[in-house]
Amino acid sequence: MNKTKEIWIAGFALFSLFFGAGNLILPPTLGAKAGLDWWIVVLGFVTTAVTIPILAIFAHAKLQGTLYDFGKKVSPIFSTVYCFLIYSIAIAIPSPRTAAVTHEMTVQPFFETSTLLTSIIYFVFVFIFAINRSRVIGLIGKFLTPIIVFILLIIIGIAIFTSPGNITPSTFSTPFVDGLLEGYQTFDAIGGVVVGAVIIISLNYSLHTTFDAKRKLIRKAGFIAGTGLLLIYGGLILSGSLFAITFTEEASRTEILTSLSVQTLGNLGTTFLSVLVALACFTTAVGIVTGSADYVKGICNNSQKAYLITAVIASLIGVFVGSYQVDFIITLAVPALMFLYPITIMLILLNIVPEKYASKLVFRAVILVTFIFSIPDFLGFIIPKENLTGIKSIIPLAEYSLGWVLPALLVFVLINTNKLLLKK
């Protein structure tokens, strides 16, 4: 296999990793609300939905380890707790969300059945595939992603050339921040740290035996994957803004995506897309349940019983949470994301910078400060925001739920500057 072909194969593999069908419901709604500011929203959205996840892959290429290695410089206890929280969130939010998306896009338009019934049937099959480790899922995934991408490019192309009228004004007061925070909902940064190592190890490096060669391949593959995600996400946000006047004000995220596909592809095309999205959601759910069960199995001395119990628990949680509407699940995820995403982003960045700037002291101080200053952002979605007005007024960017950014950056700079001064 020549180098160019190997790079493209790696790039498509990474793209498939991050391209979750459930994420498709986010960009069109952003675009519908962004209006004329759609391009600013794109910049914010791709920061957390594309750039950070791809950097997570670069960090994995550098570490050549597991999720545990991302936080071990802070402390073994921290890394263990972090891993537990990440996997817990994965089976509690993004996995059930795939069932809810499947119901609203594939089942609800044709059958008057309850979301609970869909969720039960869905996760019974997820459990069966998870315990049998079927290769069918992998084969389906390889064919689904290219077909879905092709259909989405058609939707985007038709939307650009057949838009119904003028773009509406933006409803966002801070479009970049709104796009950035909505990017949290893709869970792709978490996905990057969870399965990035698996993807990298699985890639065929037959022509690249050295560490540096692997790093170079990953960088180029990451650029390919990132470019693909940027085109799809950016195109869907633009399409949403172009067709904003055709959506009802109370339309849900799945309804907006469905409406956009109907207006561009027609009913038959929309039905085909819905079925493909449902299958792609299913592969994602199986991957999350299997990955979480594998993690628990690994820390329990490769106990198959631990694997089975974890798969059962993950499926039961999926049935319960997946029986709710997609928009409710997205709202439910916000507090957890406001807590975990800042820490995950800083772990990714710290694992990328050169070793001399990322000592154990730097890791511990930056993560501690990130945790402390993200608490008001986390609490802001649990208790009345008026109760936090005082503390948020004295923390820079806290009003935008980004109060952790400057303190973390300041601590990083101060510790490294002090280290340089001591050497002199």
Backbone torsions as a table, in degrees:
resi	resn	phi	psi	omega
1	MET	NA	128.1	-179.0
2	ASN	-76.4	165.2	-173.8
3	LYS	-62.4	-43.4	-177.8
4	THR	-61.1	-44.7	179.6
5	LYS	-63.9	-39.4	-179.9
6	GLU	-63.2	-39.9	179.2
7	ILE	-64.2	-43.5	-179.2
8	TRP	-67.6	-38.0	176.9
9	ILE	-62.4	-43.9	178.7
10	ALA	-64.0	-39.6	179.6
11	GLY	-62.7	-44.4	178.1
12	PHE	-66.9	-34.1	177.7
13	ALA	-63.9	-43.9	178.7
14	LEU	-66.5	-40.0	178.2
15	PHE	-59.8	-44.9	179.7
16	SER	-61.8	-33.9	178.8
17	LEU	-60.2	-46.0	-174.2
18	PHE	-89.6	-18.7	-175.6
19	PHE	-82.4	83.9	177.7
20	GLY	-90.3	133.3	-177.4
21	ALA	-59.6	-33.1	179.3
22	GLY	-62.5	-26.3	-179.4
23	ASN	-70.9	-17.5	-176.5
24	LEU	-65.3	-22.7	-177.4
25	ILE	-78.1	-13.5	-175.9
26	LEU	-81.3	-51.5	-174.2
27	PRO	-60.3	-45.5	-178.8
28	PRO	-58.7	-38.9	178.6
29	THR	-66.2	-40.3	176.0
30	LEU	-58.7	-45.5	-179.6
31	GLY	-63.1	-40.4	180.0
32	ALA	-61.2	-34.6	180.0
33	LYS	-85.9	-26.0	-174.7
34	ALA	-77.3	-33.2	-179.9
35	GLY	57.9	-126.7	-177.6
36	LEU	-65.1	-20.8	-179.6
37	ASP	-91.5	21.0	-175.4
38	TRP	-56.5	-37.6	-176.7
39	TRP	-69.9	-30.8	176.7
40	ILE	-70.4	-40.6	176.9
41	VAL	-61.4	-40.0	178.1
42	VAL	-58.1	-44.4	179.9
43	LEU	-59.4	-43.0	179.4
44	GLY	-69.3	-43.5	-176.7
45	PHE	-64.7	-44.9	-177.1
46	VAL	-71.7	-19.0	176.9
47	THR	-61.5	-47.2	-177.6
48	THR	-97.0	-18.4	-177.9
49	ALA	-100.1	-13.3	-179.0
50	VAL	-128.8	-58.4	-173.5
51	THR	-62.1	-52.5	-178.3
52	ILE	-62.1	-45.3	177.0
53	PRO	-59.9	-40.1	178.8
54	ILE	-67.2	-36.6	176.0
55	LEU	-64.3	-31.3	176.3
56	ALA	-62.7	-37.4	177.0
57	ILE	-66.6	-41.5	177.1
58	PHE	-61.0	-39.3	178.7
59	ALA	-64.5	-40.6	177.1
60	HIS	-63.3	-39.3	178.5
61	ALA	-61.7	-33.9	178.9
62	LYS	-75.5	-42.5	-175.8
63	LEU	-78.1	-37.5	-174.5
64	GLN	53.7	43.1	-176.9
65	GLY	-133.6	-144.2	-177.5
66	THR	-120.5	-177.2	176.9
67	LEU	-59.4	-36.6	179.7
68	TYR	-57.5	-35.7	-177.2
69	ASP	-67.5	-21.3	-179.5
70	PHE	-63.7	-34.8	-174.9
71	GLY	-114.6	5.6	-173.4
72	LYS	-67.7	-22.4	177.6
73	LYS	-71.1	-22.4	175.7
74	VAL	-73.5	-56.8	173.0
75	SER	177.9	153.5	178.1
76	PRO	-59.2	-39.4	-179.7
77	ILE	-64.7	-45.9	178.6
78	PHE	-58.0	-47.0	-176.8
79	SER	-63.5	-38.0	178.4
80	THR	-65.1	-46.2	178.8
81	VAL	-63.9	-41.6	179.9
82	TYR	-60.6	-46.6	178.3
83	CYS	-59.0	-44.3	-179.8
84	PHE	-60.8	-44.9	-179.3
85	LEU	-65.0	-41.6	-179.2
86	ILE	-61.7	-48.5	-179.5
87	TYR	-68.0	-34.9	177.9
88	SER	-63.8	-44.9	178.8
89	ILE	-64.3	-39.1	-178.2
90	ALA	-60.0	-42.6	-178.6
91	ILE	-83.5	-13.4	-177.6
92	ALA	-95.7	-23.1	-176.0
93	ILE	-122.2	-70.5	-174.8
94	PRO	-63.3	-34.7	178.8
95	SER	-66.4	-52.2	176.8
96	PRO	-62.3	-31.8	-179.2
97	ARG	-60.4	-32.0	179.0
98	THR	-64.1	-34.3	177.6
99	ALA	-68.9	-41.5	-179.8
100	ALA	-65.1	-41.5	177.3
101	VAL	-62.7	-42.8	178.9
102	THR	-59.5	-43.4	-180.0
103	HIS	-64.3	-47.8	-173.4
104	GLU	-72.6	-28.0	-177.4
105	MET	-98.1	-29.7	-172.1
106	THR	-112.2	-36.5	-175.2
107	VAL	-95.5	-51.8	-174.3
108	GLN	-54.7	-39.9	-179.1
109	PRO	-66.0	-17.5	-174.4
110	PHE	-118.8	-26.5	-176.2
111	PHE	-129.7	139.5	179.1
112	GLU	-92.8	62.8	178.7
113	THR	-110.4	162.5	-177.5
114	SER	-78.1	155.9	177.0
115	THR	-65.5	-31.1	179.7
116	LEU	-64.0	-41.8	178.9
117	LEU	-62.6	-45.9	177.9
118	THR	-58.8	-45.5	-177.8
119	SER	-63.3	-40.0	179.6
120	ILE	-64.1	-51.8	-179.7
121	ILE	-60.7	-43.5	-177.7
122	TYR	-58.1	-50.9	-175.1
123	PHE	-80.8	-16.8	169.6
124	VAL	-64.2	-44.4	178.5
125	PHE	-69.5	-37.5	176.6
126	VAL	-58.6	-45.7	-179.9
127	PHE	-62.8	-44.1	-179.8
128	ILE	-59.8	-46.0	-179.6
129	PHE	-68.6	-34.7	-178.5
130	ALA	-67.4	-41.4	-177.3
131	ILE	-80.1	-18.7	178.3
132	ASN	-97.3	-6.9	178.0
133	ARG	48.2	46.2	-174.9
134	SER	-65.3	139.1	177.4
135	ARG	-79.1	-9.7	180.0
136	VAL	-59.4	-38.4	-179.0
137	ILE	-59.5	-45.2	179.9
138	GLY	-63.5	-41.4	-179.8
139	LEU	-66.5	-41.7	177.9
140	ILE	-61.4	-44.5	-177.7
141	GLY	-59.2	-37.8	-178.1
142	LYS	-65.2	-33.6	-178.5
143	PHE	-90.1	-31.1	-176.1
144	LEU	-66.0	-48.3	-174.1
145	THR	-56.4	-50.8	179.7
146	PRO	-59.6	-39.2	-178.9
147	ILE	-66.9	-44.9	179.4
148	ILE	-62.3	-43.7	179.2
149	VAL	-60.4	-42.7	179.9
150	PHE	-61.4	-45.0	179.8
151	ILE	-65.0	-40.8	179.9
152	LEU	-64.4	-38.6	177.9
153	LEU	-64.1	-35.5	175.9
154	ILE	-65.2	-45.0	178.6
155	ILE	-58.4	-47.3	-178.5
156	ILE	-63.1	-44.5	-179.4
157	GLY	-62.5	-46.6	179.2
158	ILE	-64.4	-40.4	-179.2
159	ALA	-61.7	-40.8	-178.0
160	ILE	-66.0	-38.0	-174.4
161	PHE	-94.9	-6.8	-179.1
162	THR	-130.3	28.3	-178.7
163	SER	-61.5	141.8	-172.4
164	PRO	-74.2	-17.8	-177.3
165	GLY	177.5	-158.8	-178.5
166	ASN	-69.4	149.7	176.9
167	ILE	-74.5	135.9	-178.5
168	THR	-75.9	159.7	176.5
169	PRO	-65.3	157.0	-179.2
170	SER	-73.2	144.9	174.6
171	THR	-99.6	-0.2	-179.8
172	PHE	-92.2	135.0	174.9
173	SER	-82.5	-30.2	177.4
174	THR	-132.2	79.8	-172.4
175	PRO	-57.2	-38.8	-179.5
176	PHE	-63.3	-46.1	-179.3
177	VAL	-66.0	-42.0	179.4
178	ASP	-61.8	-40.6	177.1
179	GLY	-66.8	-41.4	-179.6
180	LEU	-62.0	-46.0	-178.7
181	LEU	-70.3	-33.3	177.2
182	GLU	-67.7	-28.3	176.4
183	GLY	-62.3	-25.0	174.6
184	TYR	-56.1	-37.5	-172.8
185	GLN	-67.9	-14.0	176.0
186	THR	-71.3	-22.1	-177.1
187	PHE	62.5	15.6	-173.9
188	ASP	-72.6	-29.3	175.5
189	ALA	-65.0	-41.8	176.7
190	ILE	-66.5	-40.6	176.7
191	GLY	-60.5	-38.1	-179.8
192	GLY	-62.8	-42.7	-178.8
193	VAL	-78.4	-24.2	-178.0
194	VAL	-78.4	-52.5	-173.0
195	VAL	-113.1	4.2	178.4
196	GLY	-57.9	-42.7	-179.3
197	ALA	-63.6	-39.6	-179.5
198	VAL	-63.0	-43.5	-179.5
199	ILE	-63.4	-46.2	-177.2
200	ILE	-62.3	-45.1	-179.9
201	ILE	-65.1	-33.6	-176.6
202	SER	-76.5	-19.1	-177.9
203	LEU	-66.7	148.3	-179.7
204	ASN	-86.0	111.3	-179.7
205	TYR	-108.5	36.6	-174.6
206	SER	-59.4	-27.4	-179.9
207	LEU	-98.5	0.2	-176.1
208	HIS	-131.3	97.4	-175.0
209	THR	-97.3	-15.8	-177.2
210	THR	-93.2	157.8	179.8
211	PHE	-61.2	-45.9	-179.4
212	ASP	-63.0	-36.4	178.8
213	ALA	-65.0	-38.9	177.7
214	LYS	-64.7	-41.7	179.1
215	ARG	-60.1	-43.8	-178.5
216	LYS	-64.7	-41.3	179.3
217	LEU	-62.3	-43.7	-178.9
218	ILE	-64.1	-40.1	178.7
219	ARG	-60.1	-47.0	-178.9
220	LYS	-67.4	-40.6	177.9
221	ALA	-64.8	-38.7	177.3
222	GLY	-62.6	-38.2	177.4
223	PHE	-63.8	-41.2	178.6
224	ILE	-63.6	-48.3	-179.6
225	ALA	-62.9	-43.7	-179.4
226	GLY	-63.8	-39.9	178.4
227	THR	-63.7	-41.8	178.2
228	GLY	-62.2	-44.9	178.8
229	LEU	-64.3	-40.6	179.1
230	LEU	-60.7	-44.1	-179.3
231	LEU	-64.5	-43.0	-178.7
232	ILE	-69.9	-51.2	-178.9
233	TYR	-63.9	-46.1	179.9
234	GLY	-63.0	-41.3	179.8
235	GLY	-64.6	-39.6	179.8
236	LEU	-70.7	-36.2	176.6
237	ILE	-65.1	-44.6	177.1
238	LEU	-61.2	-44.4	179.9
239	SER	-60.8	-41.6	178.0
240	GLY	-61.4	-38.9	179.8
241	SER	-70.5	-35.6	-178.9
242	LEU	-68.9	-31.2	-177.5
243	PHE	-106.1	13.8	-174.5
244	ALA	-55.0	-37.7	-176.4
245	ILE	-68.8	-14.0	-178.5
246	THR	-91.5	-8.8	-179.3
247	PHE	-94.3	142.2	175.1
248	THR	-72.1	154.2	-175.1
249	GLU	-63.5	-32.2	-176.9
250	GLU	-97.2	10.5	-178.3
251	ALA	-62.0	137.3	177.9
252	SER	-78.4	173.8	-179.4
253	ARG	-63.3	-42.9	179.7
254	THR	-68.5	-35.1	178.9
255	GLU	-66.1	-36.7	178.9
256	ILE	-67.2	-44.9	178.2
257	LEU	-63.2	-42.6	179.0
258	THR	-63.4	-44.1	179.2
259	SER	-61.6	-41.7	179.7
260	LEU	-63.1	-42.2	-179.3
261	SER	-70.0	-36.2	178.1
262	VAL	-63.6	-43.1	-177.7
263	GLN	-70.5	-19.9	-179.0
264	THR	-106.9	-36.1	-176.4
265	LEU	-105.7	-20.7	-173.5
266	GLY	87.9	175.3	-175.2
267	ASN	-65.7	-40.3	-178.4
268	LEU	-64.9	-46.2	179.2
269	GLY	-62.7	-38.7	179.6
270	THR	-65.8	-40.9	177.8
271	THR	-61.5	-44.0	179.3
272	PHE	-62.0	-44.4	179.3
273	LEU	-62.9	-41.6	-179.1
274	SER	-60.1	-42.9	179.5
275	VAL	-64.5	-43.0	179.8
276	LEU	-64.4	-42.0	178.4
277	VAL	-61.6	-41.4	179.0
278	ALA	-61.5	-43.7	178.8
279	LEU	-65.6	-40.5	179.1
280	ALA	-67.1	-38.1	175.1
281	CYS	-60.7	-40.7	-178.9
282	PHE	-62.2	-43.7	179.2
283	THR	-63.4	-35.9	178.0
284	THR	-64.2	-46.2	-179.5
285	ALA	-61.8	-44.0	178.1
286	VAL	-61.4	-41.4	179.4
287	GLY	-62.2	-41.9	-179.7
288	ILE	-67.3	-47.0	-180.0
289	VAL	-62.9	-44.4	179.9
290	THR	-64.3	-45.4	-179.6
291	GLY	-62.7	-41.7	179.3
292	SER	-66.4	-42.0	179.0
293	ALA	-65.7	-37.5	177.1
294	ASP	-61.9	-41.0	-179.3
295	TYR	-62.6	-48.4	180.0
296	VAL	-63.7	-40.4	178.0
297	LYS	-59.9	-39.9	-179.0
298	GLY	-65.0	-37.9	-178.6
299	ILE	-86.5	-1.9	177.6
300	CYS	-114.3	39.0	177.0
301	ASN	55.5	43.6	177.7
302	ASN	56.2	37.8	179.4
303	SER	-75.7	119.4	177.8
304	GLN	-67.0	-28.9	177.1
305	LYS	-64.9	-40.9	178.0
306	ALA	-63.2	-39.1	177.8
307	TYR	-61.3	-47.7	-177.9
308	LEU	-63.8	-45.0	-179.6
309	ILE	-62.5	-43.3	179.5
310	THR	-62.7	-42.1	179.1
311	ALA	-63.1	-38.3	178.2
312	VAL	-64.9	-48.7	-178.9
313	ILE	-61.9	-45.0	-179.7
314	ALA	-61.7	-39.1	179.7
315	SER	-69.8	-39.6	178.2
316	LEU	-65.1	-42.1	175.8
317	ILE	-61.6	-40.7	178.5
318	GLY	-60.6	-41.7	178.2
319	VAL	-61.0	-46.3	-176.3
320	PHE	-68.1	-55.4	-177.0
321	VAL	-69.7	-37.3	-178.8
322	GLY	-66.8	-12.2	179.3
323	SER	-80.5	-6.0	177.7
324	TYR	-91.9	167.5	179.4
325	GLN	-70.8	153.9	-177.8
326	VAL	-58.1	-46.6	-178.0
327	ASP	-61.8	-34.9	177.6
328	PHE	-67.1	-42.7	179.6
329	ILE	-63.6	-38.6	177.7
330	ILE	-63.7	-42.8	177.4
331	THR	-64.6	-39.7	179.5
332	LEU	-61.7	-31.5	-175.6
333	ALA	-76.6	-21.8	-171.2
334	VAL	-55.3	-51.3	-179.5
335	PRO	-57.9	-42.9	-179.6
336	ALA	-64.1	-39.4	-179.9
337	LEU	-69.7	-38.2	178.8
338	MET	-65.9	-22.9	178.3
339	PHE	-86.3	-46.4	-172.8
340	LEU	-88.4	-32.3	-174.5
341	TYR	-64.0	-45.1	178.3
342	PRO	-58.2	-43.4	179.1
343	ILE	-64.3	-42.9	179.7
344	THR	-63.1	-44.0	179.4
345	ILE	-60.8	-44.2	-178.6
346	MET	-68.8	-36.2	176.5
347	LEU	-63.4	-40.9	178.2
348	ILE	-62.2	-48.9	-177.8
349	LEU	-64.9	-41.2	-179.2
350	LEU	-67.7	-29.9	178.9
351	ASN	-80.3	-8.6	178.9
352	ILE	-95.0	-36.8	-176.4
353	VAL	-64.6	155.4	179.2
354	PRO	-55.1	147.6	-176.2
355	GLU	-53.0	-36.4	-175.9
356	LYS	-66.6	-18.9	178.3
357	TYR	-101.9	0.2	-175.0
358	ALA	-130.8	60.2	177.3
359	SER	-73.2	173.1	177.0
360	LYS	-60.4	-37.9	178.7
361	LEU	-62.2	-43.1	179.2
362	VAL	-62.6	-47.7	178.9
363	PHE	-55.9	-50.9	-175.1
364	ARG	-64.8	-44.6	-177.3
365	ALA	-67.8	-45.6	-177.2
366	VAL	-66.1	-44.3	-179.4
367	ILE	-66.9	-39.1	178.2
368	LEU	-62.9	-46.1	179.5
369	VAL	-65.4	-41.1	177.6
370	THR	-59.3	-44.3	179.3
371	PHE	-61.9	-48.8	-176.8
372	ILE	-62.2	-46.3	-174.9
373	PHE	-81.0	-7.9	174.7
374	SER	-92.8	-8.6	179.3
375	ILE	-58.8	-46.7	177.9
376	PRO	-60.2	-36.1	178.3
377	ASP	-65.1	-41.6	179.3
378	PHE	-64.9	-47.7	-178.2
379	LEU	-67.8	-25.2	-178.5
380	GLY	-61.6	-19.4	179.3
381	PHE	-104.1	7.9	179.2
382	ILE	-117.4	-43.9	179.4
383	ILE	-110.8	163.0	178.7
384	PRO	-54.2	132.6	-176.2
385	LYS	-64.0	-24.1	179.4
386	GLU	-61.7	-29.5	-178.6
387	ASN	-70.5	-14.1	-177.2
388	LEU	-111.0	5.4	-177.2
389	THR	-57.5	-41.9	-178.1
390	GLY	-61.4	-53.1	-177.3
391	ILE	-70.2	-33.8	-179.7
392	LYS	-71.2	-25.9	-179.3
393	SER	-70.6	-20.8	-178.3
394	ILE	-102.6	-3.5	178.5
395	ILE	-105.8	118.8	179.6
396	PRO	-57.1	135.2	178.0
397	LEU	69.8	1.0	-178.8
398	ALA	-63.4	-30.8	179.4
399	GLU	-65.1	-18.8	177.4
400	TYR	-102.4	14.0	-177.5
401	SER	62.5	31.5	178.6
402	LEU	-129.6	34.1	-176.2
403	GLY	-65.6	-16.7	-178.2
404	TRP	-83.4	-18.5	-170.2
405	VAL	-63.4	-57.8	-176.3
406	LEU	-67.4	-43.6	176.8
407	PRO	-58.1	-42.9	179.7
408	ALA	-63.8	-43.5	178.9
409	LEU	-64.3	-41.6	-179.3
410	LEU	-62.9	-44.9	179.0
411	VAL	-62.8	-42.7	178.3
412	PHE	-58.4	-46.8	-178.4
413	VAL	-67.4	-44.2	-177.1
414	LEU	-62.9	-45.2	-178.7
415	ILE	-64.6	-43.9	-178.9
416	ASN	-71.2	-34.5	176.4
417	THR	-66.3	-42.8	178.8
418	ASN	-62.5	-38.2	178.7
419	LYS	-63.4	-42.3	-180.0
420	LEU	-66.1	-40.0	179.8
421	LEU	-65.8	-38.7	178.9
422	LEU	-65.6	-34.2	178.7
423	LYS	-67.0	-33.4	179.3
424	LYS	-74.4	NA	NA
